[in-house]
Amino acid sequence: MMAQDVIDILTSNIDTLWVIDCAILVFIMQAGFMCMETGLSRHKNSINVALKNAADFGVSVVIFWIFGFGLMFGTSYNGFFGTDLFFFKTDKAEYMTYFVFQAMFVATAATIISGAVAERMKFNGYLIMTVLATGIIYPIVGHWAWSSSYLSKYDTVDQLLAITGTVKTTGWLSDLGFVDFAGSTIVHSVGGWIALAAVIILGPRIGKYSDANKGKFTGSSFPLAVLGTLILWFGWFGFNGGSNGAMDEAVPLILINTFLAAAFGLLTGLSISYLRFKKPDPFYIILGPLAGLVAITAGCNSMTSVTSIFVGIIGAIIAIIVNEVLNRFEIDDVVGAVPVHLAAGVWGTLAVGLFSDLSILDTGLDRFSQIKTQLIGIISIGTFTFISSYVILSFFNKFYPLRVSPVQEELGLNIAEHNAVSIEHDLISILDKQSESGDLKIRGPQDPFTAGGVIGLYYNKLMSKLETSEDEKNKWRERISKEVKLAVKVQENFLPKRNLKNYPVHGINIAAREVSGDFFSFYPHNDSIYFIIADVAGKGIHAGMVMAKASTLFEVLAQSKVDPDEMVFHMNNDLNNTKTAGMFVTSIVGEYNLITDEIRWVNAGHQPAILRNGQGKYDQFESSAPPLGVIKQKDKSVYNIHKTKLNGSRFYAFTDGLSESLNDNGEEIGIDGSIGIIEQNYNKDTVKQLDSITQSVIGTSQNRKLSDDLTLISIGK
């Protein structure tokens, strides 16, 4: 064997080893995505996010092996897609290495989407989207630009003819001179376009853009998100360096350009956060370096270090601006995938034409022609990716909803999708059981490594002391008293203000004990108001806890504009799953349309609803369905909707604290007596009317003390 042959073999082996090492680095990026996305998602969805990151890797690699690789790198059909190399098989080390490296890339494209749709997309729906992205869209657009990089890299023309029967291995964009060295567009923007289509179809998370949240939800762990960012940064050296396909003199330039773009992207994000918030914002510090990395990926082999710095800075600025624009239009991207991967990817691909050394590109194009070609590639890939993904996902969504139900979303996907009950959930169940039974021997779960487990540890220590010391029991009673006072304050926050300004709805609640088991609530939209009045069986703290649960469910469903029958259906089944023995809720739930003056409601085991017309006559509407939480229902048909136009009438609903109050003779006043009190005070201002009614009831009750919680609502002008 000649010396040159030895050198060639050694060089080939070194190149192969380099690409394999880079493939491993890209695989590590999967862990980076998982950490970042989990950290930026709320705790109740963290397990779901982590599992999606693991599942999409497995699914994407399998799909890529079956037909994705062939569509991307097989013999070209007019430059649009490959026609062979399906079920990838070869005995050549160079080809095996190339497949492994490209499989890591396709997994990255899939994972980009995961963070954007977090916290509200079904797990199965996400897998459908992964198959779409990695099995169809990514391989096709990849063929347009990268198809020649497989066979032509390692074989002569004669060998190509022998293997494929043709020398045509290039896609149409590659023929035009389009350059995307490591995938700013092919990988990142493609993932970003699919993510954009998905988040538009899914809509924002419940409450994301409410006045209370002001567009922000707090992630479970910013340190974990930052760790994920650093892992991604580390893995990016393999992402860009491995795309060279060999360990040669080009690699150092690729690596330093990658590093500098990310570093200056981070400083840009930090600087903007200081300018805007007067302090370092963690999300901007995450967004900055990732945008810089995405932007430099397309031209890291063909730019100077100074140019790379500029590309990274502009990439970070663009990502931050696009993130704010998305929030302005209430497009909910949990981790900023669209700003980082789509927007910065588009900029980085365009920057190849603006700043790259044309001799390194070796396309034969002048500066203007290269810029034009880059724009053609960006627009064609973006248009195809967004339209195809939007159409296909919309089709699936029509027959198989991709989003979880409002109740599941509020509960959290950890439990709703995976039945992954956390230690915090177990602790709450134990506390509920202890509160009901009063048994101080009950112990909660404890774990020194979790927040819930630490609380359980100290709770158990407290219970042990309470068992042996009367003094400690007294202290415990004092603590409970404080907790009751706190519970009263918390409950006050659940109940709305009496009057919604400029709306013809009013309500009042008076508790018979410290904590009420009654409640009412109004939830206004532009053209309608959702309302509820409810009475939890029993009194005291436990009834108040059930009240809080029911009130939360109503708020969640009202935000989504769910019809009254469907709203009652979901509330009933959720309360049935979580209720304590003997606990149920009677309620009237409805919607008042401000435009049509129509009121629709469902009566679930509650007192009759009362309608007073303009002539002073009263109609009663009895319950047509069982109370909430008694029995789980299979569908919403059991809950009949009453509806009528008010036309000057006024709608009343009240709890049995009114109808079961006692007159001077010690007799319950009943429904007729309640109507009588309402009529006596009807000509008063609505707010004063409710005050007068409750004062009348308290005045007629023995010892001027209510025997039950009293709640009353009025709807109408």
C-alpha positions, 0 to 999 in steps of 0.5 A: 500500500502506497503512502498516499493510500494510507493518508487517504484512508486515515483522512477518511476515517478522521472525517467519519469520526468527526461527523459521528462525534458531531452527530452525538453533539446534535443528539445532546441538543435533544436534551437541551430542547427538553430542559428549555421547554420544560423550564419555560412550561408550567409545572403541571405540564412539565412531564407532558413536555418532556415525554413529547421531546422523547417521543418525537425523537423516536418517531422522527428517526423511524419515519426518516429511515422508512421513507424520509431519507429517500424523499430527501436524498434519493434519485431526484424527480425533476428536482422536487423529491427523491424516488429511492433509498427507502428503508435505508440500507448500505454497507458503506461507513460513509453513508451510514455516518451520513444517515445518522447525522441527518437523522439527528437533524430531522429530530431537531426539526420536529422538536422545534415545534414541541415547545411552541404548542406546549400546554394545550395540544394532545399527545397523540395530536403532536405525534401526528404533527411529528409524522407530517413534519419529519416524514413529508414536509422536511424531506421534500424541502430538504431535497430541494436544497440538499439532495446532492450532498449524499451520493455526489459527496462520496462517489464519482459520476461513473459510480453514481450511474452504477448506483442510481442510473442517473447523475441527477441528484440535485434539487431545483433550489440547489440548481439555482444556487441556493445556499443554506449550509447547516439549515437556518431555513431547511431545519429551523425555519421549516420547524418554525413555519409548522409551529406557527401554523399549529399555534394559530390552529390551536389558539392561545392557552386559557387565560394567557392574554387575560388582563390578570396575566398581561400575556405572561405565564410563569414557567416551572424553572428558569434555571432549567430553561437556562441549562437547556439553552447552554446544552443547545449552545454546546450541541450547536458546535456539532450541528454546524461543524458536522455539516462540513462533512469533514475535519478540514481547515474550514472547521475552525472558522465554522466553530468560531463564527458559531460561538461569536454569533451566539455570544453577541446574541446573548449580549443583545438580549441582555442589553434590550432587557436592561433598556426595556425592564431595567433588569435582566429578563430571563426570557430575553437572555434565553432568546438572544443566544438561540436566535444568534445560533439559528441566524449564523447556521446558514452561512457559518462557513462563508462569513468573517468573524465580524460579519458573524457577530453582526448576523448574531446581533440582528438575529437576536433583535429580530427574534425579540421584535417578532416575539412581541408582535406575536403577543400583540396579536395573541399568538401563543408560542410558549418557548419563542420557537417562531421568533427564534427558529423561523424569524432568525432563520429567515434572516440568517438565510438572507444574510448568506447572500448579503455577506458571504464570501462568494468564492466560498459559496462557489455558486457562480452567482454575483452578489445581487443574483445570490441575494435574489436566489436566497429570497426565492428559497426563503419564500418558496420553502416558507410558502410550501411549509406553512400552507401544507402544514396549515391545511393538513393540520386543519383537516386533522383538527376537524375530525380529531381535535388536536387541543385538549378540553378546557377542563383538561388544560386547567387540570394540567396535561401531566394528569390529564394526558399521562395520569402522572399524579405528582407528590403535590397532588397526593399531599392535597388529597391527604390534607383533604382526607385529614380535614374531613376525618379529623384523624391526626394519625394520617400522614402525608407523602414526604420527599426531601428532594421536592417542594411538595415532599418537603411540605409533607415532611413538615406536615407529618412532624406537625401531626406527630406533635399534635398527637402528644401535646394538648398545648400543641393542639391549642396552637393548631386550633389557633393556626386553623383559625388563622387559616379560616380567616385566610380562607375567607379572604381567598373566597372573597376573591372568588366572588365578583364585585356586586356590580359589573359596571355598565352591565344589568347584572347584580348579585349578593352573598351572605355567609351563615358561617365563616366560609360560604358554600354558596357563590355566584359569578358573572363573566362578561364577554363583548356581547354576552355575560355568563352567570352562575349561582350555586349552593354546595351541600353542607356548610363551613370550610369543606363546602367552601373548598368545593365552592372554590373548585366549582367556581374555578371550573365555571371561570375556565369554561366561561372564558371559552364561551361554552354553551350552558348545557356543555358547561354544566356537563363538564362541571358535573363530571369533574366534580363527580371525579373529585367530590367528597362523599355527601357533597353535591352542588345545586346550580343555575348556569346560563348566558345573557346575550346583551345584543338579543336580550335573550337569556339561556340557562340550565337548572341543575337541582336548584331552586326555581328560577324566577321571571318577573314580567312587566305586568308584575306577574312571576313565572317559576322554572323548576329544575330539570336535571340532578345536582352537579357531582351526584352521578357522572353523565355520558352526554349533555342531553340530560341538561335542558336549556331554558331560554326566553327574551327578557323584553323588560322582564327581570330574571331572579335566582336564589339559594335556599338561604332565602326560601328556607328563612323563617318568618316571625312565626318560625315558619319557612317563607318558601318560594312564594314568600321569597317572591313576596319579598322581591316584589316588596322591594322591586321599585328600588334601585337594583343594588338597593333592592338586593340589600333590602331583600337580604335585610328583610330576610335577616330581620325575619329570621329568628335571633337575626341570624341566618340558618343557611348561606344566602345568595341572590342574583338579578339579571335585567334592566 
